[in-house]
């Protein structure tokens, strides 16, 4: 049985942030996947020991003036 998925929105989708750990150089926090991919393939992929941590992004609470209008 084959499973498939359909696209339900054209909006941006990224619910994580990423920490790129580079030995002896520290870490870099990147807020979207496409930027992480670009940095990895342009600069980091040939380094030894680099890791990526996937962090849950903090959901922003919506502020309301209370009640329905």
VMD Tcl script that builds the backbone (N, CA, C; Angstrom):
set m [mol new atoms 207]
animate dup $m
set s [atomselect $m all]
$s set {name element resname resid chain x y z} {
  {N N UNK 1 A 0.844 -1.180 0.000}
  {CA C UNK 1 A 0.000 0.000 0.000}
  {C C UNK 1 A 0.893 1.249 0.000}
  {N N UNK 2 A 0.656 2.111 -0.933}
  {CA C UNK 2 A 1.447 3.323 -1.062}
  {C C UNK 2 A 0.763 4.483 -0.349}
  {N N UNK 3 A 1.524 5.213 0.467}
  {CA C UNK 3 A 0.991 6.401 1.137}
  {C C UNK 3 A 1.534 7.624 0.430}
  {N N UNK 4 A 0.742 8.655 0.351}
  {CA C UNK 4 A 1.203 9.897 -0.253}
  {C C UNK 4 A 0.631 11.079 0.515}
  {N N UNK 5 A 1.244 12.211 0.318}
  {CA C UNK 5 A 0.842 13.426 1.003}
  {C C UNK 5 A 0.500 14.490 -0.027}
  {N N UNK 6 A -0.379 15.370 0.359}
  {CA C UNK 6 A -0.747 16.465 -0.530}
  {C C UNK 6 A -0.379 17.783 0.131}
  {N N UNK 7 A -0.137 18.777 -0.676}
  {CA C UNK 7 A 0.184 20.109 -0.184}
  {C C UNK 7 A -1.105 20.823 0.162}
  {N N UNK 8 A -1.170 21.365 1.376}
  {CA C UNK 8 A -2.388 22.052 1.811}
  {C C UNK 8 A -2.220 23.553 1.937}
  {N N UNK 9 A -0.983 24.042 1.815}
  {CA C UNK 9 A -0.755 25.473 1.968}
  {C C UNK 9 A 0.464 25.885 1.139}
  {N N UNK 10 A 0.414 27.074 0.575}
  {CA C UNK 10 A 1.564 27.613 -0.145}
  {C C UNK 10 A 2.431 28.487 0.750}
  {N N UNK 11 A 2.011 28.672 2.007}
  {CA C UNK 11 A 2.762 29.509 2.933}
  {C C UNK 11 A 4.056 28.839 3.367}
  {N N UNK 12 A 4.954 29.636 3.952}
  {CA C UNK 12 A 6.206 29.105 4.462}
  {C C UNK 12 A 5.930 28.156 5.614}
  {N N UNK 13 A 6.710 27.102 5.681}
  {CA C UNK 13 A 6.533 26.127 6.745}
  {C C UNK 13 A 7.883 25.788 7.335}
  {N N UNK 14 A 8.091 26.124 8.573}
  {CA C UNK 14 A 9.322 25.769 9.261}
  {C C UNK 14 A 9.062 25.915 10.749}
  {N N UNK 15 A 8.891 24.815 11.419}
  {CA C UNK 15 A 8.576 24.920 12.835}
  {C C UNK 15 A 9.767 24.640 13.742}
  {N N UNK 16 A 10.950 24.573 13.177}
  {CA C UNK 16 A 12.147 24.313 13.965}
  {C C UNK 16 A 13.191 25.400 13.729}
  {N N UNK 17 A 14.104 25.484 14.675}
  {CA C UNK 17 A 15.323 26.246 14.457}
  {C C UNK 17 A 16.473 25.257 14.592}
  {N N UNK 18 A 17.633 25.607 14.101}
  {CA C UNK 18 A 18.736 24.657 14.002}
  {C C UNK 18 A 19.991 25.251 14.612}
  {N N UNK 19 A 20.734 24.407 15.329}
  {CA C UNK 19 A 22.029 24.825 15.862}
  {C C UNK 19 A 23.091 24.006 15.147}
  {N N UNK 20 A 23.955 24.691 14.425}
  {CA C UNK 20 A 25.049 24.061 13.707}
  {C C UNK 20 A 26.284 24.134 14.596}
  {N N UNK 21 A 26.772 22.979 15.033}
  {CA C UNK 21 A 27.933 22.904 15.920}
  {C C UNK 21 A 29.179 22.600 15.094}
  {N N UNK 22 A 30.174 23.484 15.205}
  {CA C UNK 22 A 31.415 23.352 14.454}
  {C C UNK 22 A 32.546 23.200 15.472}
  {N N UNK 23 A 33.222 22.046 15.488}
  {CA C UNK 23 A 34.286 21.824 16.476}
  {C C UNK 23 A 35.348 22.925 16.438}
  {N N UNK 24 A 35.765 23.346 17.614}
  {CA C UNK 24 A 36.800 24.367 17.800}
  {C C UNK 24 A 36.414 25.745 17.264}
  {N N UNK 25 A 35.150 25.923 16.849}
  {CA C UNK 25 A 34.714 27.236 16.363}
  {C C UNK 25 A 33.414 27.691 17.013}
  {N N UNK 26 A 32.736 26.825 17.742}
  {CA C UNK 26 A 31.499 27.206 18.400}
  {C C UNK 26 A 30.281 26.723 17.650}
  {N N UNK 27 A 29.200 27.456 17.796}
  {CA C UNK 27 A 27.957 27.055 17.150}
  {C C UNK 27 A 27.273 28.263 16.520}
  {N N UNK 28 A 26.360 27.964 15.635}
  {CA C UNK 28 A 25.632 28.983 14.896}
  {C C UNK 28 A 24.162 28.590 14.896}
  {N N UNK 29 A 23.278 29.479 15.324}
  {CA C UNK 29 A 21.840 29.205 15.318}
  {C C UNK 29 A 21.258 29.749 14.024}
  {N N UNK 30 A 20.534 28.879 13.318}
  {CA C UNK 30 A 19.950 29.223 12.028}
  {C C UNK 30 A 18.450 28.997 12.120}
  {N N UNK 31 A 17.664 29.956 11.645}
  {CA C UNK 31 A 16.227 29.917 11.873}
  {C C UNK 31 A 15.400 29.279 10.776}
  {N N UNK 32 A 15.999 28.902 9.655}
  {CA C UNK 32 A 15.196 28.205 8.650}
  {C C UNK 32 A 16.033 27.155 7.928}
  {N N UNK 33 A 15.370 26.122 7.459}
  {CA C UNK 33 A 16.022 24.951 6.880}
  {C C UNK 33 A 16.800 25.277 5.611}
  {N N UNK 34 A 16.257 26.108 4.751}
  {CA C UNK 34 A 16.940 26.423 3.500}
  {C C UNK 34 A 18.268 27.140 3.737}
  {N N UNK 35 A 18.312 28.020 4.727}
  {CA C UNK 35 A 19.572 28.688 5.066}
  {C C UNK 35 A 20.564 27.678 5.624}
  {N N UNK 36 A 20.097 26.769 6.471}
  {CA C UNK 36 A 20.954 25.712 7.002}
  {C C UNK 36 A 21.558 24.891 5.867}
  {N N UNK 37 A 20.749 24.488 4.919}
  {CA C UNK 37 A 21.246 23.713 3.776}
  {C C UNK 37 A 22.305 24.480 2.997}
  {N N UNK 38 A 22.030 25.756 2.751}
  {CA C UNK 38 A 22.971 26.571 1.995}
  {C C UNK 38 A 24.311 26.689 2.717}
  {N N UNK 39 A 24.279 26.989 4.016}
  {CA C UNK 39 A 25.512 27.112 4.801}
  {C C UNK 39 A 26.256 25.778 4.814}
  {N N UNK 40 A 25.528 24.687 5.002}
  {CA C UNK 40 A 26.169 23.370 5.055}
  {C C UNK 40 A 26.899 23.065 3.749}
  {N N UNK 41 A 26.217 23.209 2.634}
  {CA C UNK 41 A 26.813 22.828 1.361}
  {C C UNK 41 A 27.861 23.815 0.850}
  {N N UNK 42 A 27.753 25.079 1.235}
  {CA C UNK 42 A 28.727 26.064 0.769}
  {C C UNK 42 A 29.970 26.136 1.647}
  {N N UNK 43 A 29.822 25.832 2.942}
  {CA C UNK 43 A 30.936 26.093 3.856}
  {C C UNK 43 A 31.339 24.923 4.747}
  {N N UNK 44 A 30.408 24.106 5.187}
  {CA C UNK 44 A 30.669 23.202 6.304}
  {C C UNK 44 A 30.868 21.746 5.903}
  {N N UNK 45 A 30.353 21.305 4.806}
  {CA C UNK 45 A 30.281 19.868 4.515}
  {C C UNK 45 A 31.624 19.143 4.523}
  {N N UNK 46 A 32.721 19.825 4.318}
  {CA C UNK 46 A 34.026 19.166 4.319}
  {C C UNK 46 A 34.714 19.185 5.682}
  {N N UNK 47 A 34.115 19.811 6.672}
  {CA C UNK 47 A 34.675 19.816 8.017}
  {C C UNK 47 A 34.340 18.483 8.684}
  {N N UNK 48 A 35.197 18.050 9.592}
  {CA C UNK 48 A 34.971 16.808 10.328}
  {C C UNK 48 A 34.324 17.116 11.672}
  {N N UNK 49 A 33.329 16.326 12.045}
  {CA C UNK 49 A 32.734 16.434 13.367}
  {C C UNK 49 A 31.630 17.457 13.517}
  {N N UNK 50 A 31.173 18.075 12.461}
  {CA C UNK 50 A 30.080 19.044 12.551}
  {C C UNK 50 A 28.763 18.313 12.771}
  {N N UNK 51 A 27.918 18.897 13.587}
  {CA C UNK 51 A 26.592 18.321 13.833}
  {C C UNK 51 A 25.537 19.406 13.752}
  {N N UNK 52 A 24.310 18.980 13.534}
  {CA C UNK 52 A 23.160 19.881 13.526}
  {C C UNK 52 A 22.188 19.409 14.591}
  {N N UNK 53 A 21.800 20.298 15.479}
  {CA C UNK 53 A 20.761 20.012 16.465}
  {C C UNK 53 A 19.478 20.663 15.993}
  {N N UNK 54 A 18.397 19.918 16.057}
  {CA C UNK 54 A 17.096 20.454 15.679}
  {C C UNK 54 A 16.383 20.865 16.960}
  {N N UNK 55 A 16.045 22.145 17.042}
  {CA C UNK 55 A 15.412 22.707 18.229}
  {C C UNK 55 A 13.985 23.117 17.891}
  {N N UNK 56 A 13.071 22.870 18.798}
  {CA C UNK 56 A 11.703 23.346 18.586}
  {C C UNK 56 A 11.689 24.856 18.675}
  {N N UNK 57 A 11.017 25.492 17.738}
  {CA C UNK 57 A 10.910 26.942 17.812}
  {C C UNK 57 A 9.835 27.302 18.818}
  {N N UNK 58 A 10.012 28.410 19.446}
  {CA C UNK 58 A 9.032 28.888 20.426}
  {C C UNK 58 A 7.828 29.440 19.689}
  {N N UNK 59 A 6.659 28.981 20.052}
  {CA C UNK 59 A 5.435 29.491 19.454}
  {C C UNK 59 A 5.122 30.848 20.066}
  {N N UNK 60 A 4.875 31.824 19.224}
  {CA C UNK 60 A 4.527 33.153 19.708}
  {C C UNK 60 A 3.072 33.149 20.132}
  {N N UNK 61 A 2.829 33.659 21.329}
  {CA C UNK 61 A 1.458 33.739 21.819}
  {C C UNK 61 A 0.764 34.926 21.182}
  {N N UNK 62 A -0.441 34.690 20.758}
  {CA C UNK 62 A -1.234 35.771 20.155}
  {C C UNK 62 A -1.829 36.592 21.286}
  {N N UNK 63 A -1.718 37.896 21.146}
  {CA C UNK 63 A -2.319 38.779 22.151}
  {C C UNK 63 A -3.668 39.235 21.647}
  {N N UNK 64 A -4.602 39.282 22.535}
  {CA C UNK 64 A -5.941 39.735 22.163}
  {C C UNK 64 A -6.381 40.797 23.132}
  {N N UNK 65 A -7.383 41.524 22.715}
  {CA C UNK 65 A -7.976 42.521 23.584}
  {C C UNK 65 A -9.112 41.908 24.399}
  {N N UNK 66 A -9.281 40.596 24.259}
  {CA C UNK 66 A -10.281 39.870 25.033}
  {C C UNK 66 A -11.631 39.807 24.329}
  {N N UNK 67 A -12.247 38.658 24.414}
  {CA C UNK 67 A -13.615 38.484 23.908}
  {C C UNK 67 A -13.711 38.491 22.400}
  {N N UNK 68 A -14.945 38.366 21.940}
  {CA C UNK 68 A -15.257 38.391 20.516}
  {C C UNK 68 A -15.720 39.774 20.105}
  {N N UNK 69 A -15.560 40.103 18.851}
  {CA C UNK 69 A -16.041 41.384 18.344}
  {C C UNK 69 A -17.093 41.137 17.300}
}
mol reanalyze $m
mol bondsrecalc $m
mol representation Tube
mol addrep $m
